[in-house]
């Protein structure tokens, strides 16, 4: 019988990658079987192209009804054992095959990164061992055990023992059991084909190694055949990046600090010095003070820690700990980030942030030109060319006149790309079709971003053409909710992207959703969108349908506004935007029948006059009345003056926020500033400090020029001689603000660690 060698590895480990290369070069096996998506076997030649790593196999699945999509990545960098196995297997003439289930299979449900070392990271057994041995994380334990220079046979033996203890008697999950049964069948088939004097090398995640060594013996010796589901599935190579790979910044990531391990792969024992001084250089570039003495001290401390910890060469934690010990002068409020997993927490010391960034690296992969791309990429290129646009390395401004029929198709292409959230396609400014404004142009910025190509490959899950993909993306978003705001957003996207048939269906859904909506914020958002679509609609039938939706949403919004109570409720931006939408519709008489219009004004008067309403709603309703041009405008100003003079002081700031959101210009042209100033002047210090935060929020509605005008009026009214601009300038320096900000972050981090922020604690 042929010799079977199962190499259990940790994904993205330089030590494991070197071992894999050594074993394959030594044995020159008949088969090299790799844990990877087997639907790529017919396209293994794509991996041999001259790519710049990191890259990934992107696998997707879209259900046949278009309701749900799933995607996962199998990332490779230069030191990934799977990549090294494929490269060396091909070099020695082995038949190289991926033997795992396709990553779109149900076994990978909820898995984003198929090479994430998830079993190692969640193992409570390993965590206990690490802590018992004095290591703060499984990562530092792994480096201590395996990433030091070691003779290959010794490394292979110790890895086997490690993974045997990791798996022990643990029962595999349903998904892992299906995967292991599939891989075991591949091994049984390969062993039946290989001659007695040949060998079969299997490279798999260490968790699966013990199970596969036992399971293949009883597995059927038949080459597995893939059964493709009725759902849309596929796999493609995509560019990847160290940022997406790193556990400090990426999603479901593998090993942390990919740049460090890349350097370890390339230069071996010399990597520690290289990475330490790379971090020092980055800190200096970010204007952090690092003297030559500091850098030398960090180097000496790194070597001392390595020797103390029994390392033959400084490892990742030695380098990082040496940098912290020599460069960070103040006590840390939380453990160093590399003592755990996950994204950096809020309040992390700026020096630590830059150290982590230096060890993460900014490498980005690039596919060889001859690599097959999904049809969507080619269709996007054709569509852009058809409408006279292109994605170039340098950003380009594109101005679209929304009422020019000759630009309709160009605009639709741009919105379809925006629906797919393609990097490099950004809407900079919208058209504004309000009365008195009538700006019909919108501005876009186009650029071929570093993530543009990979994102388009990933969006291939939605369809082969831009038209299909954008439509499927809208449909998918609609599956998650039935709320009127979501339907309004989908309807707006459908119209902008040119999907008239879908828009017709959504109008009917929107009518039903309006009647059942109970949240004023959501209905207010929908009302604003319906109004915008009504203004933009030039086709009579569409205009009539949107106008009818707008009127229905207005009537329902009035009913919900009537029920908003809570005299102490703080400012809620969504509710104020809802009142703004009502005001804007009332400015369009044709959208509000006389009886609805009369009822609207009566309701606004009632809400503006009652102290039972949230103060921001009271102010917003008053602002709505005041800002609608009508013969009653002088009365509205008098009503505003009376209310500002009488509203409870604790409610004043939120009340003014609502008022300014709708009637900022009217306020500036009135005498109400004097009334507010008079009330503030009469306050005692304690009351003034209570009202100050909400008052600052209220006046943030004014742009800088208007705030300066307000300051001048106050200076003049009080007979002062100081420069009005000084009232808007902080007496603190930028350095003092930075110190205060750091102190605040440290306080929050410390409070969070001790469970004082309501989210649990250490």
Long-range contacts (C-beta under 8 A, 24 or more apart in sequence): 1-191, 1-196, 2-30, 2-191, 2-194, 2-195, 2-196, 2-197, 2-198, 2-199, 2-200, 3-27, 3-198, 3-199, 3-200, 4-187, 4-191, 4-199, 4-200, 4-202, 4-213, 4-216, 5-29, 5-199, 5-200, 5-201, 5-202, 6-187, 6-202, 6-204, 6-209, 6-212, 6-213, 7-81, 7-156, 7-159, 7-201, 7-202, 7-203, 7-204, 7-209, 8-159, 8-160, 8-163, 8-204, 8-205, 8-206, 8-207, 8-208, 8-209, 8-210, 9-81, 9-82, 9-159, 9-203, 9-204, 9-205, 9-206, 10-81, 10-117, 10-120, 10-142, 10-146, 10-205, 10-206, 10-255, 11-80, 11-81, 11-82, 11-115, 11-116, 11-117, 11-205, 11-254, 11-255, 12-75, 12-77, 12-79, 12-80, 12-115, 12-117, 12-245, 12-254, 12-255, 12-258, 12-261, 13-79, 13-81, 13-142, 13-146, 13-147, 13-255, 13-261, 14-79, 14-147, 14-261, 14-264, 14-265, 15-146, 15-147, 15-150, 15-155, 16-81, 16-146, 16-159, 17-79, 17-80, 17-81, 17-83, 17-84, 17-265, 18-84, 18-152, 19-81, 19-152, 19-155, 19-156, 19-159, 20-81, 20-84, 20-85, 20-88, 20-203, 21-84, 21-88, 22-152, 23-152, 23-156, 23-201, 24-85, 24-88, 24-89, 24-92, 24-94, 24-201, 25-88, 25-92, 27-199, 27-201, 28-92, 28-93, 28-94, 28-199, 29-89, 29-92, 29-94, 29-198, 29-199, 29-200, 29-201, 30-94, 30-95, 30-190, 30-193, 30-194, 30-195, 30-198, 30-199, 30-200, 31-94, 31-95, 31-96, 31-97, 31-190, 31-193, 31-194, 31-200, 31-201, 32-85, 32-86, 32-88, 32-89, 32-94, 32-95, 32-96, 32-97, 32-201, 32-203, 33-97, 33-99, 33-183, 33-186, 33-187, 33-190, 33-200, 33-201, 33-202, 33-203, 34-82, 34-85, 34-86, 34-89, 34-96, 34-97, 34-98, 34-99, 34-202, 34-203, 34-204, 35-82, 35-98, 35-99, 35-100, 35-183, 35-203, 35-204, 35-205, 35-208, 36-74, 36-82, 36-98, 36-99, 36-100, 37-74, 37-98, 37-100, 37-101, 37-102, 37-103, 37-104, 37-114, 37-235, 38-97, 38-98, 38-99, 38-100, 38-101, 38-102, 38-182, 38-186, 38-224, 38-226, 39-102, 39-104, 39-226, 39-233, 39-235, 40-98, 40-235, 41-97, 41-98, 43-372, 44-86, 44-96, 44-97, 44-98, 46-237, 46-371, 46-372, 47-83, 47-86, 47-237, 48-90, 49-367, 49-368, 49-370, 49-371, 50-368, 51-237, 51-365, 51-366, 51-367, 51-368, 51-371, 52-365, 52-366, 53-77, 53-78, 53-83, 53-240, 53-363, 53-365, 54-239, 54-240, 54-241, 54-242, 54-245, 54-258, 54-363, 54-364, 54-365, 55-237, 55-238, 55-239, 55-240, 55-365, 55-367, 56-237, 56-238, 56-240, 56-365, 57-103, 57-235, 57-236, 57-237, 57-238, 58-235, 58-236, 58-237, 58-238, 58-454, 58-457, 58-458, 59-102, 59-103, 59-104, 59-108, 59-233, 59-234, 59-235, 60-104, 60-232, 60-233, 60-234, 60-235, 60-458, 60-460, 60-461, 61-104, 61-229, 61-231, 61-232, 61-233, 61-461, 62-231, 62-232, 62-233, 62-461, 62-462, 62-472, 63-231, 64-230, 64-231, 64-232, 66-472, 66-475, 66-476, 67-475, 67-476, 67-479, 68-476, 68-479, 69-461, 69-462, 69-476, 70-104, 70-108, 70-109, 71-112, 71-458, 71-461, 72-103, 72-104, 72-108, 72-111, 72-112, 72-113, 72-114, 73-103, 73-112, 73-113, 73-114, 73-238, 73-240, 73-244, 74-103, 74-113, 74-114, 74-115, 75-113, 75-115, 75-240, 75-244, 75-245, 75-254, 76-240, 77-240, 77-242, 77-245, 77-258, 77-262, 78-262, 78-265, 78-266, 79-261, 79-262, 79-264, 79-265, 80-115, 81-203, 82-115, 82-203, 85-201, 85-203, 89-201, 94-201, 97-186, 97-190, 99-182, 99-183, 99-186, 99-187, 99-202, 100-179, 100-182, 100-183, 101-178, 101-179, 101-182, 102-226, 102-233, 102-235, 103-235, 104-231, 104-233, 104-234, 104-235, 105-178, 106-175, 107-174, 107-175, 107-176, 107-178, 107-179, 108-175, 109-175, 111-175, 111-252, 112-251, 112-252, 113-250, 113-251, 113-252, 113-253, 113-254, 115-205, 115-254, 116-252, 116-253, 116-254, 117-205, 117-254, 117-255, 118-252, 119-166, 119-205, 119-206, 119-207, 120-166, 120-206, 120-207, 121-341, 123-166, 125-165, 125-166, 125-168, 126-166, 136-335, 136-339, 136-340, 137-338, 137-339, 137-340, 137-341, 139-255, 139-256, 139-316, 139-317, 139-338, 139-341, 140-315, 140-316, 140-317, 140-338, 140-339, 143-315, 143-316, 143-317, 144-309, 144-310, 144-311, 144-315, 147-264, 147-315, 147-316, 148-311, 148-312, 148-313, 148-315, 149-268, 149-269, 149-312, 149-313, 159-206, 160-209, 162-206, 163-206, 163-207, 163-209, 163-210, 164-209, 164-210, 166-206, 166-207, 167-207, 167-209, 167-210, 167-211, 172-211, 176-207, 176-208, 179-208, 180-208, 180-211, 180-212, 180-215, 181-215, 181-219, 182-224, 183-208, 183-212, 184-211, 184-212, 184-215, 184-216, 184-219, 185-216, 185-219, 185-220, 185-221, 185-222, 185-224, 186-223, 186-224, 187-212, 187-216, 187-219, 188-216, 188-217, 188-219, 188-220, 188-221, 188-222, 189-221, 189-222, 189-223, 189-224, 191-216, 191-221, 192-221, 232-461, 234-374, 234-460, 234-461, 236-372, 236-373, 236-374, 236-457, 236-460, 237-367, 237-371, 237-372, 237-457, 238-367, 238-453, 238-454, 238-457, 238-458, 239-364, 239-365, 239-366, 239-367, 239-450, 239-451, 239-453, 239-454, 240-364, 240-365, 240-454, 241-362, 241-363, 241-364, 241-365, 241-450, 241-451, 242-360, 242-361, 242-362, 242-363, 242-364, 243-360, 243-362, 246-360, 246-361, 247-341, 247-342, 248-337, 248-342, 248-343, 248-344, 248-356, 248-360, 249-343, 249-344, 249-360, 256-338, 256-341, 256-359, 256-360, 257-316, 257-338, 257-356, 257-359, 257-360, 258-360, 258-361, 258-363, 259-358, 259-359, 259-360, 259-361, 259-362, 259-363, 260-316, 260-319, 260-359, 261-316, 262-361, 262-363, 269-312, 269-313, 272-302, 272-306, 272-313, 272-314, 272-315, 272-318, 272-319, 273-299, 275-319, 275-358, 275-359, 276-302, 276-319, 276-322, 276-323, 278-358, 279-319, 279-323, 279-354, 279-355, 279-358, 279-359, 280-323, 282-354, 282-355, 282-357, 282-358, 283-327, 283-351, 283-354, 283-355, 283-358, 286-350, 286-354, 288-327, 288-350, 288-351, 288-354, 290-327, 294-326, 294-327, 295-326, 297-326, 298-322, 298-323, 298-325, 298-326, 298-327, 301-325, 301-326, 316-359, 320-355, 320-359, 323-355, 324-351, 324-352, 324-355, 327-351, 328-352, 333-746, 333-749, 333-750, 333-753, 334-749, 334-750, 334-753, 345-749, 346-745, 346-748, 346-749, 347-745, 347-746, 347-748, 347-749, 350-742, 364-450, 367-453, 373-453, 373-457, 374-457, 374-460, 374-464, 375-460, 375-464, 375-465, 376-456, 376-457, 376-459, 376-460, 376-462, 376-463, 376-464, 376-465, 376-466, 376-469, 377-453, 377-456, 377-457, 377-460, 379-464, 379-465, 379-466, 380-417, 380-422, 380-456, 380-466, 383-413, 383-416, 383-466, 384-413, 386-413, 387-413, 389-413, 389-414, 389-446, 390-446, 391-424, 391-425, 391-446, 391-447, 391-448, 391-452, 392-446, 392-447, 392-448, 393-447, 393-448, 394-447, 395-445, 395-446, 395-447, 396-445, 396-446, 396-447, 397-428, 397-443, 397-444, 397-445, 398-443, 398-444, 398-445, 398-446, 399-441, 399-442, 399-443, 399-444, 400-441, 400-442, 400-443, 400-444, 401-440, 401-441, 402-431, 402-440, 402-441, 402-442, 402-536, 403-440, 403-538, 408-498, 409-498, 411-442, 411-496, 412-496, 412-497, 412-498, 413-466, 414-444, 415-470, 415-493, 415-496, 415-497, 415-498, 416-466, 416-467, 416-469, 416-470, 416-497, 416-498, 417-466, 417-470, 419-470, 419-473, 419-474, 419-493, 419-497, 420-455, 420-456, 420-459, 420-462, 420-466, 420-469, 420-470, 420-473, 421-455, 422-452, 422-455, 422-456, 422-459, 423-449, 423-450, 423-451, 423-452, 423-455, 424-448, 424-449, 424-451, 424-452, 431-536, 433-532, 433-535, 433-536, 434-535, 434-584, 435-587, 435-588, 470-497, 471-497, 471-499, 471-502, 474-499, 474-502, 482-513, 483-513, 483-517, 483-519, 483-522, 484-510, 484-513, 484-514, 484-517, 484-522, 484-523, 484-526, 484-553, 485-522, 485-523, 485-525, 485-526, 487-513, 487-526, 488-525, 488-526, 488-529, 488-530, 489-529, 491-529, 491-533, 492-529, 492-532, 492-533, 495-533, 495-536, 495-537, 495-542, 500-542, 503-542, 507-545, 507-546, 507-549, 510-549, 511-549, 511-552, 514-549, 514-552, 514-553, 514-556, 515-552, 515-556, 517-556, 517-560, 518-560, 519-560, 520-557, 520-560, 520-561, 520-564, 520-574, 520-575, 520-578, 521-572, 521-574, 521-575, 521-577, 521-578, 522-574, 523-553, 523-556, 523-557, 523-560, 523-578, 524-557, 524-574, 524-575, 524-577, 524-578, 524-579, 524-580, 524-581, 524-582, 525-574, 525-577, 525-578, 525-581, 526-553, 527-553, 527-554, 527-557, 527-578, 527-581, 527-582, 527-585, 528-577, 528-580, 528-581, 528-584, 531-581, 531-584, 531-585, 531-588, 531-591, 534-588, 534-591, 547-590, 547-591, 550-585, 550-591, 551-591, 551-592, 551-593, 551-596, 554-582, 554-585, 554-591, 554-592, 554-596, 554-600, 555-596, 557-581, 557-582, 558-582, 558-596, 558-599, 558-600, 558-603, 561-603, 561-607, 561-617, 561-621, 562-603, 562-606, 562-607, 564-607, 564-613, 564-614, 564-617, 565-612, 565-613, 565-614, 566-612, 566-613, 566-614, 567-611, 567-612, 567-613, 567-614, 567-615, 567-651, 568-650, 568-651, 569-614, 569-615, 569-616, 570-614, 570-616, 570-654, 570-694, 571-615, 571-616, 571-654, 571-657, 571-658, 571-694, 571-697, 572-614, 572-616, 575-614, 575-616, 575-617, 575-620, 576-616, 576-617, 576-620, 576-657, 576-658, 576-661, 576-662, 579-617, 579-620, 579-621, 579-623, 579-624, 579-658, 579-662, 580-620, 580-624, 580-661, 580-662, 582-624, 583-623, 583-624, 583-627, 583-628, 583-662, 586-624, 586-628, 587-628, 601-625, 608-639, 608-643, 609-639, 609-643, 611-647, 611-648, 611-651, 614-654, 615-647, 615-651, 615-652, 615-654, 615-655, 615-658, 616-654, 616-655, 616-657, 616-658, 617-658, 618-643, 618-647, 618-651, 618-655, 618-658, 619-654, 619-655, 619-656, 619-657, 619-658, 619-659, 619-660, 619-661, 620-658, 620-659, 620-661, 620-662, 621-658, 622-658, 622-659, 622-663, 623-658, 623-659, 623-660, 623-661, 623-662, 623-663, 623-666, 624-662, 624-663, 626-659, 626-662, 626-663, 626-666, 627-662, 627-663, 627-665, 627-666, 637-666, 637-670, 637-672, 640-666, 640-667, 640-670, 640-672, 641-670, 641-671, 641-672, 641-675, 644-672, 644-675, 644-676, 644-679, 645-675, 645-679, 649-679, 649-683, 649-687, 649-690, 649-691, 650-690, 650-691, 652-676, 652-679, 652-691, 652-694, 652-695, 653-691, 653-692, 653-693, 653-694, 653-695, 653-696, 653-697, 653-698, 654-694, 654-697, 654-698, 656-695, 656-698, 656-699, 657-694, 657-697, 657-698, 657-701, 659-698, 660-698, 660-699, 660-701, 660-702, 661-701, 664-701, 664-702, 664-706, 668-702, 668-706, 668-709, 668-710, 673-710, 673-713, 673-714, 674-717, 677-714, 677-717, 704-728
